[in-house]
Amino acid sequence: MMNHFIYNAYAARVVFGAGSLKHLEREIDALGYRRALVLSTPEQRDSADRVATLLGPRAAGVFDRAVMHVPIETAREAREVARKLGADCAVAIGGGSTTGLGKAIALDSGLPIIAIPTTYAGSEMTPVFGITEGGIKKTGKDAKVVPRAVIYDPELTLSLPAAMSLTSGINAIAHSAEGLYAADRNPVIDFMATDGIAALGRALPAICKNPSDIDARTDAFYGAWLCGIVMGSVGMALHHKLCHTLGGTFNLPHAEVHTVILPHAMAFNAPAAPQAMQKISRALGGVPAAQGFYDLARQNGAPVSLRELGLKAEALDAIVQLALQNPYWNPRPIVPENSGALRNLLQQAWEGVSPMTSM
């Protein structure tokens, strides 16, 4: 039981439910904005155009060049486009890449964001930002990057392929899994984390069976919302450190990296965080945490090895050294004395074998 803790809440207005996209103009009005730059990836240009059409004259334009890991050059380009078009806010429709671009603009210029997520990444609920410069992904927290409003419309996720839904959802689960052993966790976060894991644990297999299951899509969005709050409220640990290194330095796909690393990070930390593992197990219906996450990915067709993602085996030693530099807090310390176990973790993740319960 926790008797002393601090809980920080980041204010964001949430509009939730199927069909909620129709309320976008109302939300912009309520916030007092007039001209919105719509952000998206190239692949989601149609969605961005739909939003621009919905906004009519309130749409300043569309910037469709968001990419993974937010290269600083892209953020600067988008900021300049917003300035030239006289935008007083940005509407980010898409996944973590698009939300991340909006955050990078907000960090530098203060331009407020309205987020319309179409994946389960959860970035829209956090003050966490990440920008890649010179091959190094730098992360931080700043309240001014938190979107002023978030519209969760499960109908917008119906076109998200089952495979992408699965890895995006496991990415969200990772936020809550680490939140349960964060140094600054608290009872409110514990509740959100376990409920978020349980919701996604139920929803993802159902989506893989039937991608048109709107009830499962709604459950997944609810879980992603909670997991995003968890990520934004407490510190990150080893899992996220490894994923940021693999993504920013080796340009591996974000959600897939989280999917592969999560079971092995849990196995690494299990001896040092038994209570967290018990809570995760209960949320998954009684399956051990590390094995449960591995089975969730493997049984539903997600990648389970770094080799599948294109990482060369000879990169593993370099990743260990990068992880030891400026390490995140972790229940099992990331120190040179544990480098052998860390190297073993990465070897297992590279091979895609079932995670060991002790390392």
N, C-alpha and C positions, 0 to 999 in steps of 0.2 A: 504494500500500500504506500502511496506517495502522500506525504504530509506537507511538503514544501515544493512549490514549482512556480514557474512563470509561463503564462500563455499569451502570446501575441497574435492578434487576429488582424489580417489584412483586408480592408474593406473592399468588396467588389459586389456589385449588384448582379444577381443571377436570375435569368429568365429560363425556366426549364419546362420542357414538354414538346411532344410532337407538334409540328406546325409553328413553333415559336419564331421562326425566321421572319414571319409577317410583322413582328413587333419591332423590327430594327429601327425604322424611322421614328417610332414613338420613343425608343430608348435614346436616340441621338437628340431628339427634341428635349427630353427630360434632362439631359446632361448639358444642354445649352450650346451644342455645336452646330455648325452650318455647312461645312464642306469636308467631305471624308475622302481620303485616298484609300482605295481598296487594295489590299495586299494579297498575293497568292503565289504559289509555285507555278511554273509554266504548265504543269499537268492539270492544274485546277483553274485554268483561265476561264473555262465555261462557268464555273461557280462564281468567280469574281465578277464576270459580266452580268450574271443573274443578280448579284447584289447591287451592282452599279445601276442596272435597270430598275430595280426595286426602289433605289434612292432617287432616281431621276436627277433633277438639277442639284441635289445635295451631293452627288458624286463628283469629286474633283478630277478623278481619273483612276486608272488601274495600273499598278506596278506588279508584274507577274514574274519576277526573277528571284523569288525567295528560294534558297537552297539549304541543304543540311549544314549544320554547324556554324551558320551565320558568318561567312567571311566578312571581315571589316570593310572591304571594298564595296560589297553589295549594300551594306548598311549605309555607308556614306552616299552611295548613288541614290538610294531610296529617300534618304533625308533631303537631298538636293531637289529631287523631283517633287517632294511634298512642299518644299519652300517655293519652288517656281509656280506650282499650281495653286498656291494659297490655301492649302489644306489646314484645317484647325483640329483634325483628328485623323486617326487611321482605323480602318476596319480590316482586321486580319481574319480571313476565312481559310481554314485548312488545318494542318497538323502542327507539330512542334516547330518545324522549320519556318512556317509563316508567322506563328506567334512569336518565335524567337527574333525574327526580323523586326516585327513591330516593337518588341522590347528594346532592341538595339537602337532604334530610332528614338524611342522615348527616353532612353538613358542619356543620349547625347543632346537631344533638342527639347525634351519635355513634352513632345507631341503625345497626347493621350490616346489610348488604344481601346477599341471595342473588339472583343474576340468572339469569333464564331467557330468553335472547334468542329472538325469533321473526323477526327480520330480520337483515341483514348489517351493521348500523351499526358494530359493534365497540366501542361505548362501554363495554361491560361489562368490558373489559380495560384500562381507562385510569384514571389519577387525575385526569383532566380533568373539570371541571364547568362548566356554563354556567347562569346565572340571568338572567332578563330583568326589569329594574326600570325603570319610567318610559320604556319604549320602547328601552332600551339593553341589549344582551346583554353581560354581563360574564363572562369566562371566567377560569379559574385552575387550579392543580394542588394537590391535597392528598391524601396517602396514605390518609387515613381514609375517603375516598369510594370506594376500590377495593372491589368486592364480595369477600366472604370466600370465596365459591364461585360457580362459573358452570356451569350445566348446558346443554350444547349438544346438543339433540335435533333432528336434521334433520327428523324427522316433523312437528314443530311448524311447519315452514316450508312444508309442502305446500299449505296453504291460502293462502299469501301469493301474490297475483296476480303473473303474470309481469312486468307493468309495474313493480310496486312492488319486486319482487325485483331487477330490473335497476337501478333508481335507487339502491336501498339498497346493492347491491353496488358500484356505481361510487363511492358515498359512501365505502365502505370502502377502495377502491383509492386514493382521494385521500389517505388517511392515509399509505399506503406511498409514494406518488409523492413527497410532500413530505419524507418521512423520508429519502429517498435523497439529498437535498441539504441536509438540516438541518445547522446549524453543529456540533451535538453528536452527529452520527451515529457509528457504529462498525461493525466488520465483522459483528457479530452482527445488528445491525439491518438492515444491507444484505442479509444472507441472508434474513431474515424478510420484508423488504419485497419483494424480487424473487420469492420463492416465493409470497407472498400475492397479488401482482399476477397471476402466472402461473395460479394456481389459480382465481381469480375470472375471469380472461380466458377460461379454458376453460369454466368452469361456466355463466356467465351466458347465452351464446348457447344452450347446451343446455337450460337452464331455460326460455328463451323459446320454444323449439321444443316442449318437453314439460315442463310445470310439475310433472308427477308423477314425474320422473326423480330417484329418491332418491339415486342415485350422484352426480348433478350437485349436488343439494342438499347432500350431505355435503361435496363438494369446495368448494362455496361457503362453507359454515360454517368449514371449515378455513382458507380464505383470509381470511375475515373475522376469525377469531381472531388470525391472524398480523398482519393490518393494524391491529387494535386494539392489540396489543402495541407496534407501531411508534409509533402515535400517542401512547401513554402514556409512551414512553421517550425521545422527542426533542422538540425544539421545533417549533412550527407556523410557517408562513410565509404568503406573500401569499394563496395560495388560501384558506386558512382565515380569514384576516382579512376578505377580501371576502365569504365565505359567512356569517360571523358578522354582518357589517354588513347584508347583504341579508336575513338571517333575522330578526335581533333588531329592526332598525329598520323594515323594510318587511313583516315577517311573511310572507315567502315560504316555501314548503314546503322543508324542510331537505334531504332527499336529492336532490330535483329541482334545487335551486340548485347543489349540489355537482356534479351531472351536467353542468349547463350550463357552469359556470365552469372546470372542470378542464382541458379542452383548451386554453383560452385562457391560463390561468395557466401551463401548461407551455410554450406558445409564447413567452410573455413572458420566462420564466426560461431558456429553452433556450440562449441565447448565454452565460449565466453559469454554467451547470451541465451541460456537455457529457457528463461521465462518467455522471451520473445519467440523462440522456436515453438514453444507450447501454444502460444496464442495463434501463430500462423497455422499450426497443425489443426487446431480447432476450427479455424476459418475455412480450411480446406476439407473439412469433414473427417479429420482424424489421420490423414496421411502425414508422415514426417515432412517438415518444411522443404528441405533441399530436394528430396525425392519427388514431392508433390509438384514443385515448380518444373522439374525436369520432365515428369510425366505429362503435365499440362501441355508443354511444348511438343514433346515427341509424339504423343498419342494423337495430336491434332494437326501434325504435319509441319510444324515450325522447325527452322534450323536449330540444331543443338551443338554445333561445333564451330569454332573460329575458322577452321580449315574450309568449311563450306562457304564462309564469307570472304574467302580469298586471302586470309592472313598467312604469311609464310612462317614456317616453324622457327626459322632463324631470328625472327623478330621478338620471340618470347623473352629472351634475356634482357633486351633493351626495354621492354615493357616493365619488367621488374624494377629496373633502375629508375625509370620515370615515375613509377608508383611510389618509390621510396623518397623521391624529391617532393618537398612540401606536402607530405601526406595528410589526408583528411583524418580527423579523429575516428577511431574504430575500436570496438570493444576488445578485439584482439590486436594489439598495437602493430602498426605497419613500421617495423624497425628492421635493421639489417639482420638481427637475430632470427627473424621470422622469414627471411628472404627465401629459404629453401622451401618452406611450406607454400609461400606465395608462388614460387616457380612451379610447384606441383599443381596448385590450383589452375594456373594458366595452361599447363600441359594437358590436364584433364579437359579443360574447356576447349582447347585446340583439337583434341581427339574426339570430343563429343561423347565421352563415356559417362555412365551414371555417376553422380557425385558420391564421394565417400563421406561417411558420417563423421569421420575424424581425420584430421590432417595435421 
